[in-house]
């Protein structure tokens, strides 16, 4: 028994994934293992995605709805050809509420995890605000917690077996939290007010998901890259 981090009720706790299990599938070897590299050059092997006692069964089921939907979106993405020279792809008919809540749920779970690999420097007051949004199934206003998504190509191929722990920094005065799952880079902007000249988010209420195509060696210049794409494709800036 323990206190569920989501509903705050005392219940039997599950071995909860921080990153959903379906994200780990491309990483498994023949023995159903994946390996973790750390900055101390130590390799650790895991039979399943990293888990810890966080959520009760009811709350696990709550999040599984969004995870199942995200998995279906990722399958859609797999059907698209990726051309770095084009710069982006657009996935239509992506449910704004479900997909955004999925990403916020991953960010929130990272923020409450005790595992050092997932430790975010600090969500500060945004941790509780995101918690409340999730409880109310509310993705927030369109300018709140916007995100940008990019597919990482290495030698012209998406590396789906790539997961990178979260990184936090301020970009253009905005607290951002980035992480890589399934070979895709996600940058979530923790902001609660309207910002002028903000780069349009990857997903808006028109349900078109814009995913930038990134060369692995150029990830550090992601913001500049997106600005260049938007200048060349003004129709994306709605």
C-alpha positions in Angstrom: 0.0 0.0 0.0 1.0 3.6 -0.5 -0.2 7.0 -1.6 -1.0 7.3 -5.3 0.8 10.3 -6.7 -2.1 11.2 -9.0 -5.3 10.7 -6.9 -3.5 11.1 -3.6 -5.5 8.1 -2.2 -4.0 5.3 -0.2 -4.1 2.3 -2.5 -2.1 -0.7 -3.8 0.5 0.8 -6.1 1.5 -0.5 -9.5 4.9 -0.7 -11.1 4.3 2.5 -13.2 6.1 3.3 -16.3 7.3 6.9 -16.7 7.7 6.5 -20.4 5.0 4.2 -21.8 6.1 0.6 -22.5 5.3 0.8 -26.2 8.1 3.4 -26.6 10.6 0.8 -25.5 9.6 -1.9 -28.0 12.1 -0.8 -30.8 14.9 -1.0 -28.2 14.5 -4.6 -27.2 17.1 -7.1 -28.3 16.5 -10.8 -29.0 16.6 -11.5 -25.2 13.9 -8.8 -24.7 16.4 -6.5 -23.1 17.5 -2.9 -23.8 20.5 -1.2 -22.5 20.9 2.1 -20.6 24.0 4.2 -21.0 25.0 6.8 -18.4 27.6 9.5 -18.1 29.7 7.2 -15.9 30.1 4.9 -18.9 28.3 2.0 -17.2 25.9 -0.2 -19.2 22.8 -1.5 -17.5 20.4 -4.0 -19.1 16.6 -3.9 -18.5 13.9 -6.5 -19.3 11.2 -3.9 -19.2 10.9 -0.1 -19.4 11.9 1.7 -16.3 9.2 1.7 -13.6 8.5 2.6 -10.0 5.7 2.5 -7.5 3.8 5.6 -8.3 0.2 5.1 -9.3 -2.8 2.9 -8.3 -4.5 0.7 -10.8 -7.3 3.1 -11.4 -5.0 6.0 -12.3 -2.9 3.7 -14.5 -6.0 3.0 -16.5 -6.7 6.7 -16.7 -3.3 7.3 -18.4 -3.5 4.2 -20.6 -6.3 5.9 -22.6 -3.9 8.6 -23.7 -1.0 6.2 -24.2 -3.1 4.0 -26.5 -4.1 7.1 -28.5 -0.5 8.3 -28.8 0.6 4.8 -30.0 -2.0 5.1 -32.8 -0.6 8.5 -33.8 3.0 7.1 -33.8 1.8 4.3 -36.1 0.4 7.0 -38.5 3.8 8.8 -38.4 5.5 5.5 -39.5 3.6 5.5 -42.7 5.1 8.8 -43.9 8.3 9.1 -45.9 10.9 11.4 -44.2 12.8 13.9 -46.3 15.1 16.2 -44.4 15.2 18.6 -47.3 11.4 19.2 -47.0 11.8 20.0 -43.4 8.5 18.8 -41.9 5.5 16.5 -42.3 1.9 17.1 -41.4 -0.3 14.4 -39.7 -4.0 15.3 -40.0 -6.8 14.4 -37.7 -4.8 14.3 -34.5 -7.0 14.8 -31.4 -5.7 18.0 -29.8 -6.9 17.1 -26.3 -5.8 13.5 -26.1 -2.4 14.0 -27.7 -1.5 17.1 -25.6 -2.7 15.4 -22.4 -0.5 12.4 -23.3 2.6 14.6 -23.5 1.7 16.5 -20.4 1.3 13.2 -18.5 4.7 12.0 -19.5 6.3 15.3 -18.4 4.4 15.2 -15.1 5.5 11.6 -14.4 9.1 12.5 -15.1 8.8 15.4 -12.7 7.6 13.1 -9.8 9.9 10.2 -10.5 12.7 9.4 -8.0 14.8 7.9 -10.7 17.8 10.1 -11.5 17.6 9.4 -15.2 14.3 11.1 -15.4 15.0 14.0 -13.0 14.0 17.3 -14.4 15.8 20.3 -12.9 12.5 21.8 -11.7 9.0 22.2 -12.9 8.4 24.5 -10.0 4.8 25.6 -9.8 4.0 24.1 -13.1 4.1 20.6 -11.6 1.0 21.2 -9.6 -0.7 23.1 -12.4 -0.1 20.3 -14.9 -1.3 17.8 -12.3 -4.6 19.7 -12.0 -5.0 19.9 -15.8 -4.6 16.2 -16.0 -7.1 15.6 -13.2 -9.6 17.7 -15.1 -8.8 16.3 -18.5 -8.0 19.8 -19.6 -5.2 20.5 -22.1 -5.2 24.1 -21.1 -5.6 27.1 -23.4 -4.0 27.0 -26.8 -1.1 29.2 -25.8 -0.4 27.2 -22.6 2.1 24.4 -22.4 2.6 24.4 -26.2 5.0 21.9 -27.6 7.2 21.3 -30.7 7.9 17.9 -32.1 10.7 16.7 -34.4 11.8 13.4 -35.8 15.5 12.7 -35.5 17.2 11.2 -38.5 20.6 9.6 -38.3 22.1 8.8 -41.7 18.7 9.5 -43.2 16.8 7.0 -40.9 14.6 7.6 -37.9 16.2 5.9 -34.9 13.1 4.7 -33.0 15.3 2.9 -30.5 16.5 6.2 -29.0 15.3 7.6 -25.7 17.1 10.5 -24.1 16.3 11.8 -20.5 14.7 15.2 -20.0 16.7 18.4 -20.2 15.5 21.8 -18.9 16.5 25.2 -20.0 15.3 28.7 -20.7 14.8 29.5 -24.4 13.8 33.1 -25.4 12.7 33.7 -21.8 10.5 30.5 -21.6 11.1 27.5 -19.3 11.3 24.6 -21.7 11.6 20.9 -21.0 12.8 18.6 -23.8 13.2 14.8 -24.1 13.5 12.2 -26.8 11.2 9.2 -27.1 10.8 6.7 -30.0 13.5 8.7 -31.8 11.5 11.9 -31.6 12.4 15.2 -29.9 9.7 16.9 -27.8 10.0 20.4 -26.4 7.3 21.5 -24.0 7.1 25.2 -23.2 5.9 25.9 -19.6 4.1 29.2 -20.1 0.7 30.3 -18.9 0.3 33.6 -20.8 0.1 34.7 -24.4 3.5 35.5 -25.9 4.0 37.6 -29.0 6.1 36.2 -31.9 6.1 32.7 -30.3 6.9 29.9 -32.8 3.6 28.2 -33.6 3.2 24.9 -31.7 3.3 21.6 -33.5 -0.4 20.9 -32.6 -3.2 23.4 -32.5 -7.0 23.0 -32.3 -7.1 22.5 -36.1 -5.9 18.9 -35.3 -3.0 19.1 -37.7 0.2 17.8 -36.1 3.3 19.5 -37.6 6.5 17.4 -37.1 9.9 18.8 -38.0 12.5 16.6 -39.6 15.8 17.0 -37.9 19.3 15.8 -38.7 20.8 14.3 -35.5 23.9 16.5 -35.7 21.8 19.7 -35.8 19.5 19.3 -32.8 21.1 22.1 -30.9 19.9 24.5 -33.6 16.3 23.2 -33.5 14.8 26.6 -32.7 16.6 28.3 -35.6 15.7 25.4 -37.8 12.0 25.8 -37.1 12.2 29.6 -37.7 13.7 28.9 -41.1 11.0 26.4 -42.0 8.3 28.8 -41.0 9.8 31.6 -43.0 9.8 29.3 -46.1 6.3 28.0 -45.3 4.2 30.9 -44.0 1.0 28.7 -44.3 2.2 26.9 -41.1 2.0 30.1 -39.1 -1.7 30.3 -38.6 
